[in-house]
Amino acid sequence: MSGLEWESQRVFLAVLRSGSLSGAARLLGIAQATARRRLENLEASLGVSLFTRTPTGLTPTASARGLTHHAESMAIAAEAFNRMASADTDVAQGTVRLASSDLLGVEVLPELLRGFHHSHPGLNLELSINDSLEDISRQESDIAVRLLRPSEAGIVVRRAGALRVGIYASAECIDRYGKPTSLEALRRGPLIGPDRRSADLRRLVEVGLCEAGQRFVIATDNHLAQLAALKAGLGFGLCPATIAAAHGLIHILPDSFSFEVDVWIAMHNDLRNVGRIARTFGALGNALSEYLAG
């Protein structure tokens, strides 16, 4: 194992992610023949087969699945090393990796980052946008925006403010189903809500929007998909007020139902002295605070 090259392991990881040699080659920006040679060298060094060839691509063997976690960890460490080495402590150059939930990452952050991006043209921003948020303590990302207070050790946390969340619907939805005048009436209408994410369902039960076991006319754990369903007029559902206003959604029961969700921004304590990361953290934190206050 000590003699294995990281480049061969990168090909292994890229094949896992793409399912084929051609896909791995595209991900890594190398020739397919190079990817094949590196994978074959890795299999020869390990003395095991890592993939079985099928008509639809490459399927990982049990040996490959056992190595996946280690390869992912090495990739995270290599990416963190490259970010840290990309420009020393220069504020104006280098790379900063931001992690965020899908809704904030798509609907909020790009607009907030525009001014900062224009004033720092030499700074590259990597946006990791998904609901499986990256671990700040392991430096999978430099900065994270979260809707739950981060609890990892060794990180700097700042509360940026709170999203005001209410029930919204499109004009088309209200034309079709009418505008509910009470929570009881709302519960009888078509609701958009979570599918299998129990934490989201618990939140809806806690705020009184529904009961445990509620069936939703559109059920999805993806918050962007929930927003799309709201915009398409498929039902009533939760949405942050600022995002709802941007899409022309209509507030339902504004005087009797709403709640707040705190927004947090965090980074690893060791990164406070890295100029570009500290500057990005401060600028994004200030922009988030202004956005949430407005």
Secondary structure, DSSP 8 states (H G I E B T S, - for coil): -TT--HHHHHHHHHHHHHSSHHHHHHHHTS-HHHHHHHHHHHHHHHTS--EEEETTEEEE-HHHHHHHHHHHHHHHHHHHHHHHHSSTT-SSSEEEEEEE-HHHHHHTHHHHHHHHHHH-TTEEEEEEESSS---TTTTSSSEEEESS----TTEEEEEEEEEEEEEEE-HHHHHHH---SSHHHHHTS-BEE-SS-HHHHHHHHHTTS--TT---SEE-S-HHHHHHHHHTTS-BEEEEHHHHHHTT-EEESTTT--EEEEEEEEEEGGGTT-HHHHHHHHHHHHHHHHHHH-
